[in-house]
Amino acid sequence: MRFYEPSEKQPCYYCKRITGTGEKGYPTREGTYTFETYVFRCAWHARFTCSICGEERHFSWFYWCPKSKQLICGNCNEPAMKPVAFWDRTYAYDFYCDDCGEHHYDLLYAEFQGKHPWQLGNRDIIFNVESERPWKPEWKPSEQREGKEIEITEALKLPNRLMQLRDELGPHRILKYGIPEDEIDLSDQGVAWSENSETWINAHGEDMSGDPNRKYIIDPALWNLLGDVDKLAVLDAGCGNGYLTRVLASKGAKAIGIDFSGPFIEYCKKIESEKKLGCKFLEGSLTEMSMFENQSFDVVVSNVVMVDVLDYKNAFKEIARVLKDDGRFIWSNVHPVFGRSCTAGDFKFPRDSRRNEERYIKLIDRYFETGGELTSWFGTPTWQFIRTLADYSKALKDAGLVISEIREPQPSIEDIQNHPDFLAFDADRWPHFIIFECLKRK
């Protein structure tokens, strides 16, 4: 543990957290000690030495046994978890002591209770400090107390700190997140997607290469998987503005596009009447495609669509139904780990820098929190759905589809050089998207 001279002292990290909970009279001590030259701690919250192994460890990994007068670390006596709410914490380490047959708790919870060895007058415990009176200023509650006992499931539900950061620093607003899918009402999504469709059309128009994410990251890998589509019957499931359907047709496919959004389909039909590429476009849901007979298509392709589909399980079943027995389902989606909004993020400091290398790190939290998130997409509230890889894998298997290949696409070096603001030190560092090739089981 490094000792800092007075000119370098900062407030103790733990004292500040405790005073921030409203604990009256608690002192904010000087952070005289640091382990990593980032977090500064006072003597109460620094490192202590174990009476058994002689190793120096973090203060909250110790318990004090009044009978043996020993300070023992969790490496020498492994603790369990006691779900208990105190200060801003939701659990304490629970040590069963063989010396006295009692349960003791870590020094942080012991301090909350008023049972810290220094609070009990045991000021000669081993600790490598510069001060002769490291326990000053001293604090203890007016009487011994216990935290509020809670269920283990509640103890594990910490606030999503990544969302707190995103609210402060993120590029767009997430209105709700983690809503169970069976509690979501999509009755207003037709209106929302009508507005979104118009925004998308105005932004990308007749572009045959899609938006930049598709053009530079997803589609090169998607086409590599698709291969030759000449004379194949191909369904573009969730065709949007129809750019991919039109490219499929230009490569010789018998291409049909289907989409939930009426304005998208109207736009697609308008462009087809002008370009006459041989595409067909239908308005409908992927979860109910009765307009297609069984085994109608050689290939079904779906490009970043399932993130918007609530009933993805039935969508997979319908896709399997309309596929021929030797057909392929190739679909891209936001990456279940790195592409989600509410539990993954990367933050740039300073925020207005145009250089992506100033993003510090990719932060991932609460991967297993799934459900709907309501985002403000170009000002229109729109539901998207966050799921795990296991969720998708099981739904595909239940639908009779087997994953044959997975790709996590990266942009080319040439595209990175030509579009550094969008791609450099970004999509070459972690995958924003994932592509699955699935085969229909006979």
N, C-alpha and C positions, 0 to 999 in steps of 0.2 A: 504494500500500500504506500503510495507516494505522499509525503507530507509537503504542503505548500506554505511558502512564506506568507506573512500577513498581507503583503501588497497584492497577492494573487488570490486571496480568499474570496469565496462566493457563498451565497446562502445555501444551506444544506438542502439537497434535493428532497429528502424525506420530510424534513421539518416543514418545508413549504407545502408539501402535499397534505400533511396533517393539519396545518393551520388553515388550509383551503377548505377543509371539511367543516369548519366552524367550531373546532375544539377551542373553547375559551381558555385563555391564559397560557396556551402552548407557545413556547419560545421558538423563534426562528434562529437557530444557532448558525454559526459560521461553518461553511463547508471547507474544513481544513485538510481533508483527505480526499484523494481520488485514486481510482484504480486504472482508469482508461483516459484520464485527462479530459473527460467530457462531463461526467456527473461528479459533483462535489458533495461530500458528506461530512457530517460532524462525527465526533467520537461515538455517540450513541448508535449511529447508523453506518458505521464503517465496517471494519473486519476484526473478528475476534479469533483467538487461538484455542483450539480444542484441547481439553484436558487429557484426552486419551491418545489421539494420533499426533498431536503437536502441530497440526496444519492450521494455517490461517485462512479463514473463509468468510463469506458474506454473513453479516450479523443475523439475518433472518433464517439462516440454516442451522441455528443453534437453539438449544434449550438449557435451562438452568435447573439442576436438581438440588433443592434445599437440603436434603438429607446427606448426600455425598459431597456437597459443596463443589460440584463439578459443572463445567460448561462443556456440553457434548454436541458434536456436529452431526448432521444427517448422514454423513458417510459412515460414521461409526454406529449409528442407530437409525435405520431408515424410517421416516415418518409416514403416516397416513394423512389423508386430507380431511379436515374438519370444516364442513360448510357453515360459515358464520359471517354475518355482515358486521363489520366494524370499520370506522373511518371510511376510506374509499375502497376497502377490500371486501372480498366475498368468501375468503377461506383463510384458515390458519393451518400450519403444519402441526400434526398431532403425534407426539412421541410417547410410546409406552416405555416407561423407565424400569428396567430390571432391578435397579438398586433399591427402589422404594415401592415398586408395584403400583405407582400412580401414573396418570397421564399428565404430561407437561406440554406446553405450547411454545412455539418459536418466540424469539425475543421481541418481534414487532407486536404480536398479539399480547404477549406478557406485559409489554409497556402500556398498551391500552387498558389492560386489567389492573395495572398497578403492581404487577408481580415481577417486573424486571429486577435482576439481581442488584443493580445500582439503586433502584427504588426501595429495595428491602435492606439497604445498608451494606451490601456485600461489594465494597468498592475496591477490593484487592484482587478481583478476577483478572486473569492474564489478558493483557491487551497492549500492543506495541504503540504507545502514544508518546508525544512530546510533552504534554501537559501533566503536571502532578495532580490536577483535579479535573480529569476529563469529563466527569459527570455534571459539571457546572456549565450553564445553568440547569438546575434540576427541575423536573416537573413530574407530578403524578396526580391521578384523579383524586377527588375528595374522598372516595371510597372505592373499594374493589368492585368491579363490575364485569358483566359478561356481554358479549355481542349478541346480536339476534340470530338464533339458529334458523337456518334456511335449508331447503332441499338442495341436493347436489346439482340437479338440473338448473336451478336458479343461480347457484354459485358459478356455474360455467357460462352464464349469459352475461358476459362483460359488454359494455357499450362498444359499438363498432367505431373504433378510433379512426379507421380509414375513412369512414363516412364523415367524421368530424373534420378531418383534413380536407376532404373533397369539398365540403360545404364552404370551407375558407379559401381553398386554393384551386378547386376544380374548374374545368372549362364549361360545364353545363350543369343544370340543376336537376337533381333527382328528387322528385316530389314524395315518393313512397318507395320502400324496398322491402323484400322478404315477405311479401304478402302471399299466403298459401294460395295455390292455383284454384282450389275449389271455392275460394271466397271472392274471386274476381268476376265482376260483371262487365262483359264486353259489349253491352248494348249500345254504347256510345262510340264504339271504335269505327263503325262505318263512317260517321261524320269526321272523326279524327283522321282516318286514312284518306278521306276525300281531300282534306286540307293538305295532308302530307304529300299526296300524289301530285297535287298542283305545284307544291314547292319543289318536289323532285324533278318534275317535268321542266319547270322554269330553269332549274339549275343545270340540268344535263341534256334536255331537249332530245334530239335525234341521235345523239352520240352513240356510235356503234361499239364503243369500247367500255361503256359503263363509267361509274364514278372512279376517282383515283385509287381507292382501296382495291376495287376489282381489277382495274386496268394494270396496275403495277405489282400487286401482291397476289391476289387470288387467281385471276383468270389464266395467267401463264401455266400454273400448276393444274388448274381445272382442265384446260385443253390438253395438257400432256396426258392426263388420265382418260379423257374422252376419246382421244385418237380420231380415227377416220369415222365420220358420221354419215358419209354419203349413202343415200337410199335407206337409212335407218329411220324408223318411226320414233321420234323423240318428244317427250313431254317436258316443257319448261314449267315446273311446279312453283308457282309464285313468281310469275314473269315480270311483275313490276311494269316499267316503261317499255318492256319488250326487246331491249337491246340484244340480249342473249338469244332469244328466239329468232331474231332477224339474222344474227350471225350463223346460227345453226342452219337456217334455211339457205343462206348464201354458200354454205359448205355442202349443200346437197341433201340435207336431212328433210324428212317430212315432219316439219316442226309445228307443234301446237303449244300455245301458251295459255295458262289459266291463272287467274288472280282474283282475290277477294274484293279488290278495289274497282268499282265501276268506272271512275274517271281514268284509271290506268288502262282498262280494257278499251274504253272509247278512244283514248289517245292511240293505242296500239292499232286499232282498226283503221283509224284515220291515216296513220303512216303507211300501213299495208296497202290501203287504197291508192296511195300515191306511188309507192315503190314497187308494188306487185312482186314481192319476193316468194309468194306461195305459202305464207304463214297463216295459221288460223288462231284466233284468240277467243277465249270463252271466260265469262265471269262465273266464278264459283269458288267454293271452299275446298281445300285439300282434304278435309275430313269427310267429304261426301261428294264423290265424283261419279255419280250414277250415269252421267252422260257418256262415260267410257265403258266399253265391255271389258270383261276379264281378259288379261293377256293381250292388251292392245299395243304395248310399246316395247321396243328393244331397249330403250334407255329412258330413265327419268332423271332429269337434272334439276337441282334446286340450289339457288345461289344466295346464301345468307337470308334464309326465309324462316327456318324453324325457330329462331330467336323471337319471332313475332307470332308464332302459332301456339295458342293455348292448349288445344287438344292434339298435341304432337303424336301421341300414341295411336290414335285413330288415323291421323294423317299418314303415318308409316304403314298402317295396315291397308289403307286405300292405295297407297303407292305400290305396295307389294301385290295387291290384287290386279292392278292394271299392267304390271310388268309381265313380260313373257317369262317362261320358266328359266331360260338362259339369259334373262335380262340383267341390266346393271342399274343401280341407283347411286348416282354420284352427287354428293351435296356438300356444300360449304356452310360454315356457321361461324359466329364469333367464338373464339377459343374459350372453352369452359373454365379454364384456369386464368389465363392472362387477359382475355378479352372482355370479361365482365366489368360492369361499371361500379356496382355498389360494394364489392369486396376485393377489388384490385385497382391499382392506380399507380401512375408515375407522376412525379411532381417536379416542376422546373423552378429553380431559384437562380436569378430573379425571374418572375413570371413573364415579363415582357421580352425576355431574350429570344432571339430567333435561332439560337444555336441549341440543337437538341441534346448535345453532349452535356449540357448543364442540367439535364434531368439527373437527379441524384441516384435513384434506385427504383426498381419495380417493387411495389408493396402488395403483398397478398395476405388477405385475412378472411377467416370464416368461409372457406371454400364450400363447406357443407350446408351453408345457409342458402336454400334455393327458394324459388317462387317468383312472383312478379315484381317488377320495378316499374314505377310510373315516371317516365322522364319527360322533360320539356324538350321536344324535338322540333327545332325551328319555331318555338313558341307554342306548339300544339302538344298537349299532354297525350302520351302514347305508351301503351303497355309493351314491355318486353319481358322475356322469361329466362331466368337464370337456372341452369341445371348442371349436374355433374356429368362426367364422362360415363359413370356407371348408370345414371338415369337413361342416357341415350342408348348405351349398349344393351341394356335390358329391354327397352322398348323396341329396338330393332330386332332382337332375337324373338320377342313375342310376336312380332309381325311376320316372322319367317324370313328375315334378312340377316345375312352374315357379313360382318366387316372383313373385307379382304385386304384393304390397305388404308393407311392413314398418312396424310401429308400435312405438314405445318409450313406453309409457303413463306418464302423470303423473296424480297425484290432482288433483281439482278444488279450487279455492280454498275452497269451502264445506267440503269434507271436511278440508282442512288446518286450517281454523279450528276445526272441531268435534273434531278428533283431533290436536292439536299434538304430543303426546308421541310419537306413532307416525309422523307424516307431515311435520311442519314441519322445514325445513332438512335434509331427508333425501331422500325420493322426488321432491321438486321440484328437487333439485340434480343427480341423475344417475339413469339408468334402471336399476332393479334387474331388470327383466324386458323381454322382447321378444316381439312377436307377429308371426307370419308368416301371410299368406294365400297359399295355393298352389293352382294350377289344374292339373288333369290334362291332359297332352298327349294328343291323340287319335292 
